[in-house]
Amino acid sequence: MAATTCKHGDLLYCLFQKQQDILMWKKWRRTKQLEFCIEMIRTSHLVHKGMVNICHGLYPEPAVLNDMTFGNKIALLSGDYLLANSCMELAALRNQDLVELMSSAVRDLAEGEFVGRRDQQNNPLPSPQGVSDATEDWTLRNVLSAGSLLGKSCQGTLKLAGHGTELQEQGYKFGKHLALAWQACLDLEPFIAGSQYASGSMFNLTSAPVLFHLEHDPSLFTEIDKGVESVQNVDYDKVHSIVSKGPGISQTKQLQKEHSQKAMEVLQVFRESDARTALSNIIVAMGDL
């Protein structure tokens, strides 16, 4: 699965593997097995997130209700199947420390779904308590939902390759900062000139530009609080217009730059190679988006 669906996380993980020059067949096979586990964990989480909270009266038509209930069952079973298979593959590696490490990454993904306020469909909403430190709130949300998995994937690769604890920690830091830099780029996308954002379409209300703007101007909560029952009730065109004129855009660009620089600094710890150059080029390219 991971070999055929080379998303940004898979590509970065593959390059990180290559950077460590894991050429011995046994080590290569084991790291590829770990790669499949990581992709199954990520996919199972996305499938589980696709489940719909069927509130009373949400689907009055019996046929629609039956379809949504069936869809939830399929999503639950499919996600559980992928997660169970990833656990079996991890156990087959016969490395207790690695199993514990990746289990903590699964825990972080689950914990990330309970941070802050949520609407009835578990879509995230900014919390008034979190706007006092937007950077801390954003970092917590995204380390749990993205940074932890990529960071611990890189750390696990080094563990399987037999590297020491210090280098493993550097691998975790690299993956974490790279994931956060990428997330900052994604958060900026609806607000930058030339993006494919369509006026009025939905975007993440806990993205960095929105959180930074709320820290600067909490009055925007008046509009965002309309999404307590459903984020679809928010006037996204209005929020987009307000945030675009505020300081959140520049602060998010600075946030992305900081994490890119930290990832680049950690990358210099590893020996020079074509893979390290490719990873450096990816980090540089993110700054040009």
C-alpha positions as CSV (number, residue, x, y, z in Angstrom):
1,M,0.0,0.0,0.0
2,A,2.7,2.5,1.0
3,A,4.7,1.7,-2.2
4,T,1.8,2.7,-4.4
5,T,0.3,5.6,-2.6
6,C,3.3,7.9,-2.3
7,K,1.8,10.8,-0.4
8,H,4.0,13.5,1.0
9,G,4.6,11.5,4.3
10,D,5.5,8.3,2.4
11,L,8.0,10.2,0.1
12,L,9.7,11.9,3.1
13,Y,9.9,8.6,5.0
14,C,11.3,6.8,1.9
15,L,14.0,9.5,1.5
16,F,14.8,9.3,5.2
17,Q,15.3,5.5,4.8
18,K,17.6,6.1,1.9
19,Q,19.5,8.7,3.8
20,Q,20.4,6.0,6.3
21,D,21.8,3.9,3.5
22,I,20.0,0.8,4.7
23,L,21.3,-1.6,2.0
24,M,21.6,-4.9,3.9
25,W,18.6,-7.0,2.7
26,K,17.5,-7.9,6.2
27,K,17.5,-4.3,7.4
28,W,15.9,-3.0,4.2
29,R,13.1,-5.6,4.4
30,R,12.4,-4.7,8.1
31,T,12.3,-1.0,7.4
32,K,9.9,-1.6,4.4
33,Q,7.7,-3.6,6.7
34,L,7.7,-0.7,9.2
35,E,6.8,1.6,6.3
36,F,3.7,-0.5,5.5
37,C,2.7,-0.4,9.2
38,I,3.0,3.3,9.3
39,E,0.9,3.7,6.1
40,M,-1.8,1.4,7.5
41,I,-1.9,3.3,10.7
42,R,-2.3,6.6,8.9
43,T,-5.0,5.3,6.5
44,S,-6.9,3.6,9.3
45,H,-7.0,6.9,11.2
46,L,-8.3,8.7,8.1
47,V,-11.0,6.0,7.5
48,H,-12.1,6.2,11.1
49,K,-12.4,10.0,10.9
50,G,-14.8,9.5,8.0
51,M,-17.5,8.2,10.3
52,V,-20.5,10.3,10.8
53,N,-22.1,11.1,14.2
54,I,-25.7,10.2,13.6
55,C,-27.6,12.6,15.9
56,H,-31.3,12.2,16.6
57,G,-33.3,13.7,13.8
58,L,-30.3,14.3,11.5
59,Y,-31.5,11.8,8.9
60,P,-35.3,11.6,9.1
61,E,-35.6,9.5,5.9
62,P,-35.3,5.8,6.9
63,A,-33.5,4.9,3.7
64,V,-30.9,7.7,4.2
65,L,-30.4,6.7,7.8
66,N,-29.9,3.1,6.9
67,D,-27.3,4.1,4.3
68,M,-25.4,6.3,6.7
69,T,-25.5,3.6,9.4
70,F,-24.1,1.0,6.9
71,G,-21.4,3.4,5.8
72,N,-20.4,3.9,9.5
73,K,-20.1,0.2,9.9
74,I,-17.9,-0.2,6.8
75,A,-15.7,2.7,8.0
76,L,-15.3,1.2,11.5
77,L,-14.6,-2.3,10.3
78,S,-12.2,-1.1,7.5
79,G,-10.3,1.1,9.8
80,D,-10.1,-1.6,12.5
81,Y,-8.9,-4.2,9.9
82,L,-6.0,-1.9,8.8
83,L,-5.1,-1.1,12.3
84,A,-5.1,-4.7,13.3
85,N,-2.9,-5.7,10.4
86,S,-0.5,-2.9,11.2
87,C,-0.3,-4.3,14.8
88,M,0.5,-7.8,13.5
89,E,3.1,-6.5,11.2
90,L,4.7,-4.5,14.0
91,A,4.7,-7.6,16.3
92,A,6.4,-9.6,13.5
93,L,9.4,-7.2,13.7
94,R,10.0,-8.6,17.2
95,N,11.2,-5.3,18.6
96,Q,9.4,-4.4,21.8
97,D,10.8,-0.9,21.9
98,L,9.6,-0.2,18.4
99,V,6.1,-1.6,19.2
100,E,5.9,0.7,22.2
101,L,7.1,3.7,20.1
102,M,4.6,3.2,17.3
103,S,1.8,2.5,19.8
104,S,2.4,5.9,21.4
105,A,2.0,7.4,17.9
106,V,-1.4,5.7,17.6
107,R,-2.3,7.1,21.0
108,D,-1.3,10.6,19.9
109,L,-3.5,10.4,16.8
110,A,-6.4,9.4,19.0
111,E,-5.7,12.0,21.6
112,G,-5.6,14.7,18.9
113,E,-9.3,14.1,18.2
114,F,-10.2,15.3,21.7
115,V,-8.2,18.5,21.8
116,G,-10.3,21.7,22.1
117,R,-13.9,22.3,21.2
118,R,-15.7,20.2,18.6
119,D,-19.0,20.4,16.7
120,Q,-21.4,17.6,16.6
121,Q,-19.5,15.9,13.9
122,N,-16.2,16.2,15.8
123,N,-14.9,19.0,13.5
124,P,-12.4,21.1,15.5
125,L,-13.2,24.6,16.6
126,P,-10.9,27.1,18.3
127,S,-11.2,27.3,22.1
128,P,-11.3,30.7,23.8
129,Q,-8.9,29.4,26.4
130,G,-6.4,28.5,23.6
131,V,-6.1,32.0,22.0
132,S,-3.9,33.3,24.8
133,D,-1.1,31.4,23.2
134,A,-2.0,30.5,19.6
135,T,1.4,29.0,18.8
136,E,1.1,26.5,21.7
137,D,-2.4,25.6,20.8
138,W,-1.6,25.0,17.1
139,T,1.5,23.1,18.0
140,L,-0.3,20.8,20.4
141,R,-3.0,20.0,17.9
142,N,-0.7,19.3,15.0
143,V,2.1,17.4,16.8
144,L,-0.6,15.0,18.0
145,S,-2.4,14.7,14.6
146,A,0.7,14.7,12.3
147,G,4.1,15.4,13.8
148,S,4.1,12.5,16.2
149,L,3.5,9.9,13.5
150,L,6.1,11.2,11.0
151,G,8.6,11.9,13.8
152,K,8.3,8.5,15.4
153,S,8.4,6.8,12.0
154,C,11.9,8.4,11.4
155,Q,12.9,7.5,14.9
156,G,11.7,3.9,14.4
157,T,13.7,3.6,11.2
158,L,16.9,4.6,13.0
159,K,16.1,2.1,15.8
160,L,15.7,-0.7,13.3
161,A,18.9,0.2,11.6
162,G,20.8,-0.1,15.0
163,H,21.6,3.6,15.5
164,G,22.0,5.0,19.0
165,T,19.5,6.8,21.1
166,E,20.9,10.3,20.4
167,L,20.6,9.9,16.7
168,Q,17.1,8.4,17.1
169,E,16.0,11.5,18.9
170,Q,17.4,13.6,16.1
171,G,15.3,11.5,13.7
172,Y,12.2,12.3,15.7
173,K,12.9,16.0,15.8
174,F,13.4,16.1,12.0
175,G,10.1,14.3,11.3
176,K,8.2,16.4,13.8
177,H,9.5,19.8,12.5
178,L,9.1,18.8,8.9
179,A,5.5,17.7,9.5
180,L,4.7,21.0,11.3
181,A,6.4,23.1,8.5
182,W,4.2,21.2,6.0
183,Q,1.1,21.7,8.0
184,A,1.8,25.5,8.2
185,C,2.0,25.5,4.4
186,L,-1.3,23.7,4.1
187,D,-2.9,26.2,6.5
188,L,-1.7,29.1,4.4
189,E,-3.0,27.7,1.2
190,P,-6.6,29.2,1.3
191,F,-5.2,32.7,2.1
192,I,-2.4,33.1,-0.4
193,A,-2.7,34.7,-3.8
194,G,-3.1,32.3,-6.7
195,S,-4.5,29.5,-4.5
196,Q,-7.4,27.3,-5.7
197,Y,-9.6,28.4,-2.8
198,A,-13.2,29.1,-3.9
199,S,-15.0,31.9,-2.2
200,G,-17.2,30.7,0.6
201,S,-15.8,27.1,0.7
202,M,-14.9,25.5,4.0
203,F,-11.4,25.5,5.5
204,N,-9.9,24.5,8.8
205,L,-11.0,26.8,11.5
206,T,-8.1,25.8,13.7
207,S,-5.5,26.6,11.1
208,A,-2.6,28.8,12.1
209,P,-3.8,32.0,10.4
210,V,-7.2,31.8,12.1
211,L,-5.7,31.0,15.5
212,F,-3.2,33.8,15.2
213,H,-5.9,36.3,14.2
214,L,-8.1,35.2,17.2
215,E,-5.2,35.9,19.5
216,H,-5.0,39.4,18.0
217,D,-8.8,40.0,17.7
218,P,-11.0,37.6,19.8
219,S,-14.1,39.3,18.4
220,L,-14.0,36.8,15.5
221,F,-15.3,34.2,17.9
222,T,-18.7,35.8,17.4
223,E,-18.8,34.3,13.9
224,I,-16.9,31.1,14.7
225,D,-19.2,30.2,17.6
226,K,-22.0,29.8,15.1
227,G,-20.3,26.5,14.3
228,V,-20.8,24.9,17.7
229,E,-23.5,22.6,16.3
230,S,-22.0,22.4,12.8
231,V,-19.1,24.1,11.2
232,Q,-21.2,24.5,8.1
233,N,-23.1,27.2,9.9
234,V,-20.1,29.5,9.9
235,D,-19.8,32.2,7.2
236,Y,-16.5,31.1,5.8
237,D,-16.4,34.0,3.3
238,K,-16.6,36.5,6.2
239,V,-14.0,34.7,8.3
240,H,-11.7,34.4,5.2
241,S,-12.0,38.1,4.5
242,I,-11.3,39.1,8.1
243,V,-8.3,36.8,8.5
244,S,-6.8,37.8,5.2
245,K,-6.5,41.4,6.4
246,G,-5.1,40.6,9.8
247,P,-1.6,39.6,11.1
248,G,-2.3,35.8,11.0
249,I,-0.9,35.3,7.5
250,S,2.5,36.8,8.2
251,Q,2.7,35.0,11.6
252,T,2.0,31.7,9.9
253,K,4.7,32.3,7.3
254,Q,7.1,33.0,10.2
255,L,5.9,29.8,11.9
256,Q,6.5,27.8,8.8
257,K,10.0,29.3,8.4
258,E,11.0,28.5,12.0
259,H,10.0,24.8,11.7
260,S,11.7,24.5,8.3
261,Q,14.9,26.0,9.7
262,K,14.8,23.5,12.7
263,A,14.2,20.6,10.3
264,M,17.1,21.8,8.2
265,E,19.4,22.1,11.2
266,V,18.6,18.6,12.4
267,L,19.2,17.2,8.8
268,Q,22.8,18.5,8.9
269,V,23.5,15.9,11.7
270,F,23.2,13.1,9.1
271,R,25.9,12.4,6.6
272,E,25.8,14.0,3.1
273,S,24.0,12.0,0.4
274,D,21.6,12.4,-2.5
275,A,18.7,11.6,-0.2
276,R,19.7,14.4,2.3
277,T,20.0,16.8,-0.7
278,A,16.5,15.8,-1.8
279,L,15.1,16.3,1.7
280,S,16.8,19.7,1.9
281,N,15.3,20.7,-1.5
282,I,11.8,19.7,-0.2
283,I,12.3,22.0,2.8
284,V,13.4,24.8,0.6
285,A,10.5,24.3,-1.8
286,M,8.0,24.6,1.1
287,G,9.3,28.1,1.7
288,D,8.6,29.1,-1.9
289,L,4.9,27.9,-1.9
